[in-house]
Structures are given as C-alpha cells and as structure tokens.
Amino acid sequence: MKKLFLTVGPSKLYPTVPTHIETALQENIPSLSHRSQEFLDLFGSTTDNIRKLLDIPATHQIFFTSCSLEAMERIIQNTVEKKSYHCVNGYFSNVFYSISHDLRKDAQKLEVPAGDGFNFDKIDLSNGTETFCVTHTETSSGVTTSMQDIYRLKEKYPSVLVALDIVSAVPYVSVDFSQIDMAFFSVQKGMGLPAGLCVLIVNEKALEKSNWLHKKGISTGSYHSFASLREFAEKNQTVETPNVLDIYLLEKVTRDMLSKGIDRIREETDTKAELLYNFFEKHSQYKPVVEESIRAKTVVVLDSKGNTFEIAKKLSDKGFAVSTGYAENQNKYIRVANFPALSIEDTKNFIHTFKELFS
Ligand SMILES: *Cc1c(COP(=O)(O)O)cnc(C)c1O
C-alpha cells in the first residue's frame, strides 16, 4: 500500500520530486563531477532560488553541509571561542547545546520542559556570550519561538551573533535576515526532499568572527571551516563531493515553490494547521499538547495518553504514517507534520480517518 507520510522528517516528498528524480537519472545528474561547469551552474541556480524563496540578502552566504547537526557543529567551531547560549526546550535544541559542550565551550542554557516556551526576559547575554543559539520550531515538542522575541534580544545585544535552527519551519517561517547572523535547515522536513543535505546561511559578521578565531590560533575545523566553505562557494562549488542529486532536487523544488508563490504556501500551511488544531482541540481523547500561543504551524503534537503505538499502528493499517514522540516522550506524543508537501486534501483525509478510528 502506498502510505501517506505525515511523519515530521523524513516526510512526504514534495509532489514534483518523483518526476524530478526520473529527469535527474535521464540527465546523468548523479554522475556529474562537482568540478564541472554543469555543477557550477546548478550550484548557482540552487542558491539563487533559495535566496529568492527565503528572501536572503547579499550580506549572507549560502553553504551546503551534510546535515543540520553538522551545521550546529560548524557554527560553534567557527563563532565561539568560549561562550555560547542556548534556549533548550526539547531534543534538537538540547543537541545544539550538547555539541557546544562537547567542543569544550562554556555552553550556557535557559532550559524549560518540552512543550513549554521561553520567557526571553530571563535571558542575560551580557556576560560574554558570543553566539546565541535558538530553535525556531522544536520538532520534538511542537513549540515555536517568536521571531519578534529573537529580534528584540538581538537589538538588546547587537554584538552577540544569533544562530537560528529553522529545520522544520522552512519555508513557512519568514525570517528578517538583517537581524539573524546564521540559520540552517536540512531538506528532509519542510522542503520535502530525501535526507542528506543541509543549507547553512552565514553573514559577514559570522565569517569575520571565524577569521578572527583562526588568526588567534583557535581551530575552526578543517575542510568545512567557514573560510573553506566560503572559498568554494564563491566559485559555485563545494569543498567535498556533495550530494549532487539532492542539490539538483532542491534546485527543482525551490523553483516549483517559487512558481507556486511563498505567500500561497504559507496560506495553505495556515489553513491545514487550522484544520488540524480545530479538529484535535475538540477531540474527545487526543488533544494538542502545546498551548495555543506557541504552537508550531508545521509540527502538530498530540497527547496520546500513552497509546502512541496503538494509534500509530491503526493509522498505519489505514495508510497513514505519523511520528511517535521523541526520546523519553516516545509513548506520550503523536507528532503530525504540516509541511508544504502535504496538500489540504491529504490533511483532510488524515483527519477523516482519524475521526473514523478514534472518536
Ligand atoms: C531534524 C532536526 C534536526 C536534525 O536534522 P539532521 O538533518 O538529522 O541533522 C535539527 N533541528 C531540528 C529542529 C530538526 O527538526
């Protein structure tokens, strides 16, 4: 049976991807050398599309890494000599914190339970914080952090670099890059692509910091130091042999998204989120976990009352794949994606089946 993947990553492929994969094979894309002119052109048009779709200014460079965890590590290595600060409210934000700690930095955190948001008034970055790390949509708990809160914090501490995880928020989230120094997303969530590629967006200030650390004799990494990524990106190249197929698919899907229009994508996401939240808000048993004001539009988390596996199994038998909770919340939550790859029809079908199975 062909299943509908409402999992929160990897997730349903963007509808045009199967055709693009076929074309890629016909055009021998997986055999393309990453030093060939075809690849340089592909790199150029992919980054152009990403720039247009997400409104990224010329002050920011676009790099490719293999995954988001790599992007986190590169950000810490390249912009933190001593101190980073992290907002932690679930698995992925905690990984960012742990990476800094593992790299022997003095990683500070404001930690709240999974499902909660942050009180930004409690954040004090005046004691030497170099980079502030925050997750826009914490995929493990379905909580979003307000961009306005982040911008206000940046205004208060303009010299602190801000690194933003937008993995499961993209392309829905609208980011004012004049106030954000670094951001990243892997492609298997909101972009609806096969995993194995991440986009890392870095501004001049962050690149300067990396150079400064390097000159001071502090390691900024090796082949994927910011300096090395930049040197190659400026030639429309990658340092290593990259996932050329995924870059090709990203070029195609960002083009498809541009022709659909980002506004329409965002409107549809809002519509589907409303359908999901309205339905589960009124559900007799399985209600949303997160309080309304901080709920993610793109990741809907439900309280499964300890029936996660039973619910997932019954849905699976009907052709719908959903995610369990993450780590210690595995059997407490059901997580449902609301990414652009999923149509309004998909969401309605899911709700209809859920209603039939669990009234
Ligand atoms: C999935 C996810 C990651 C990790 O992505 P990888 O591609 O597996 O490295 C990081 N942050 C968030 C918010 C995620 O949802």
The ligand as a MOL file (V3000), in Angstrom:
LIG
                    3D

  0  0  0     0  0            999 V3000
M  V30 BEGIN CTAB
M  V30 COUNTS 15 15 0 0 0
M  V30 BEGIN ATOM
M  V30 1 C 15.5000 17.0910 12.2870 0
M  V30 2 C 16.0150 18.2550 13.0010 0
M  V30 3 C 17.3900 18.4640 13.1510 0
M  V30 4 C 18.4150 17.4700 12.6830 0
M  V30 5 O 18.4540 17.3670 11.3100 0
M  V30 6 P 19.5040 16.3620 10.6190 0
M  V30 7 O 19.3220 16.5900 9.1880 0
M  V30 8 O 19.1200 14.9780 11.0670 0
M  V30 9 O 20.8500 16.7360 11.1130 0
M  V30 10 C 17.8070 19.6030 13.8030 0
M  V30 11 N 16.9160 20.5100 14.2690 0
M  V30 12 C 15.5970 20.3420 14.1430 0
M  V30 13 C 14.6720 21.3750 14.6760 0
M  V30 14 C 15.1010 19.2140 13.4970 0
M  V30 15 O 13.7810 19.0560 13.3680 0
M  V30 END ATOM
M  V30 BEGIN BOND
M  V30 1 1 1 2
M  V30 2 1 2 3
M  V30 3 2 2 14
M  V30 4 1 3 4
M  V30 5 2 3 10
M  V30 6 1 4 5
M  V30 7 1 5 6
M  V30 8 2 6 7
M  V30 9 1 6 8
M  V30 10 1 6 9
M  V30 11 1 10 11
M  V30 12 2 11 12
M  V30 13 1 12 13
M  V30 14 1 12 14
M  V30 15 1 14 15
M  V30 END BOND
M  V30 END CTAB
M  END
